[in-house]
Structures are given as structure tokens and as C-alpha cells.
Amino acid sequence: MIRPTWTPTDEQLDAIEQTKKVWAAAEAAEDAAWKATQKLRDAGIPDLAICDHIEQVSKPTLNRRLGPRKSREP
């Protein structure tokens, strides 16, 4: 089945552009959050403490996003 052609209205195009901006802002906020989390690691805070205090971050997610620690935690 051939997909029908869609011609957006100006309002629809504006809504799409606004939504793109929201997604870009969310991505920038997430990047900033991970940079701040890396600073916690750089300050010597153990990963488990980071995960305990920041409930949105699990240890597997932390390791997947920032990689494993260079040295073992005490």
C-alpha cells in the first residue's frame, strides 16, 4: 500500500518546529545532567552513593553512560 501524501498546514509545521525545540532542550538537559554526574565521579564520590542520592540513575545506567570507573571503589 502506498502511503498517502500529506501536505501540512502552517499551524502543523509550527507545531512540529515547537516540538523539535522541546526535544532539543530535553537532550541538552540530559547531557548537562550526565556532565554533572561525571563531576561527582571526578570528585571521588562512589558510584553507589551517586545512585542512592540520584534516584533516576542506576548503577548499570551509570556504567553504560559514563563507562566503568578507572579504579576500583573502596
Secondary structure, DSSP 8 states (H G I E B T S, - for coil): ---------HHHHHHHHHHHHHHHHHHHHHHHHHHHHHHHHHTT--HHHHHHH-TT--HHHHHHHH-S-SS---
